[in-house]
Amino acid sequence: MRSILHLLLLLIVPFRTMAQEPAEEAKQINIVYGANFTKNEVEYPGASIFSKDERQVQFEHQGADLWCDVAIYFQRENRLQAIGNVLLKQGDSVQMTSERINYEGDTKLAKAWGNVVLTNASMTLRTDTLRMDRTKQEAYYQDKGTVIDSANTLTSRIGRYFMELKKYQFRDSVHIDNPEYILDSEQLDYYTTSKNAYMYGPSTIVGDTYKIYCERGFYDTKIESGYGIKNTKVNYNNRIVEGDSVYFDKASEFASATNNIVVTDTINQGIIRGHYAEVFKAKDSVFVTKRAVSISVQEQDSLYVHGDTLMVTGKPEARILRAFRNAKFYKKDLSGKCDSIHSEEKTGITQLIKNPVLWNVDNQMTGDSIHLKSNLETEQLDSLKVLGNAFVISLDSISMQGYNQAKGKDLYGKFLDNELKIIDLIKNTEVIYYMYNDDDELIGIDRTICSKIRITMADNDVEDLTFYVEPDGTIFPDKDLPVEERKLKGFIWRGDERIITKDDIFDEDDNNIQLVRIRGIDNPIDIDAEEEERRNNPSDPVNNISEPKAIDPKTDKKKAKAK
């Protein structure tokens, strides 16, 4: 009886499908092997029930084959319930196993649950419940899943797999476990072929020698290289690198940042700001340009150093700071400018090189070169040297017309509590000094030549002058000293260049820098198109990150060094 019913059913199916339109025919689930046939109108009204004998029940539908131990087939509704050791194959590329599957023939929707395993040639997905849309070629889960491929193990609470793109969209508690690093994110798109990850929302990558945080970014999980373009922070070799866009590459031990960058020295608590930076781990160096400024705190008094280019090299205990071209610095009561600055932490010596000028409050000092030395224990200023053609000038604070001046071959200064207290000028020294009584009345103008002069300072003003070794001088009444003789040879007043605030270290060009546009910060990136671009240009590690390219270690470094 059972075999007769089975035969009738097999005859009915083709008769029914022949009477339908071709489009309807294509939608019908086909029985390949029915094995044992029964019906149960109480529990499954209108359904045909098939169960395995020596082989499993098999169905076929539009390029997909399904095997199971028991199948409840609702022919009229064109749907199927598969139970026990279920296997669904779609071509040669995708197969899924589970304990049960409900399949809708008209919509090509499947729901699988119970130890679901979806596999293709390159990855395996495990979850408890998986829904598949064969029309869209998508599968998704909502109650945690695990994906394993040749490089990574990925878990998330919600996930969607795009079969044609071989791409996953992970949501909620995304976690990648790799022998070299750990990645956590709120949202992540992952391509199983390239192993590229695109992160959205708070994301953290922790490797052996680095830690990366960003809220939007790209990461090549095979080579540990990528970039962040929103709130990005890279902890790298005792430095934290932040910027609108930050690039990182483990193999070359290199990181770079573009626009509004901050590089923090976590050991020495100094920071560098600018709009382009490069960090080389192997060389323990940082390169910064575009409105670059180094900021360090000395006894609650910040020191600002600027140059067209800043470089910091050396181990934490022996950092060397170099500022090239248009170098300037500012701190309370002390500022200066020159062509370049060289500051060495190990010795505490800062050199102002080529055409230097130093201002100690109202006192201008110039010479062939200027050296400042800090106390290595207290980090306060200790001493000052002006070597070659030393010259000290200050505007007469009472008349606001004449200039107090002292010059010599070299100058040596001594600081106490970060305040300049003593200035010694030696060899061929000369002085012009305006002398006043207690009522601020001009007594005369002292013009003296001697071998050495000591200037004692109080409150950053001249308190006393001492002349050594046969001084030869005269105090001239105001009317007896011609105006043209009131300036020593070599006198140059540079008061209009004086740096009075920390903002004065920047010139007009610094303040009018046009920042490059980082692609993806203001508008979403079509990551499918970008991934295709990466496949077509595998030699470029940071393909089209910005427009124009903001972080390209191959081109931007060359441009920066050529400036």
KASUL-V102036 format. One record per run of one state. SS is the DSSP state (@ for helix, = for strand, . for the rest). FROM is the first residue (numbers start at 1). LEN is the number of residues. Records with the same first field share a line. If there is no record, write none. Layout:
SS: FROM-LEN + FROM-LEN
//
This chain:
.: 1-1 + 19-3 + 28-2 + 34-2 + 39-9 + 52-5 + 62-2 + 69-1 + 75-4 + 91-3 + 105-4 + 120-3 + 134-4 + 142-3 + 150-3 + 157-1 + 163-4 + 179-2 + 192-4 + 208-2 + 221-4 + 231-1 + 237-2 + 244-1 + 250-4 + 266-4 + 281-4 + 299-2 + 314-2 + 319-1 + 332-2 + 345-4 + 361-2 + 375-6 + 396-7 + 417-2 + 437-5 + 459-2 + 469-3 + 477-1 + 481-2 + 486-9 + 498-4 + 506-2 + 512-15 + 537-19 + 563-1
@: 2-17 + 22-6 + 316-3 + 478-3 + 483-3 + 495-3 + 502-4 + 508-4 + 527-10 + 556-7
=: 30-4 + 36-3 + 48-4 + 57-5 + 64-5 + 70-5 + 79-12 + 94-11 + 109-11 + 123-11 + 138-4 + 145-5 + 153-4 + 158-5 + 167-12 + 181-11 + 196-12 + 210-11 + 225-6 + 232-5 + 239-5 + 245-5 + 254-12 + 270-11 + 285-14 + 301-13 + 320-12 + 334-11 + 349-12 + 363-12 + 381-15 + 403-14 + 419-18 + 442-17 + 461-8 + 472-5
//
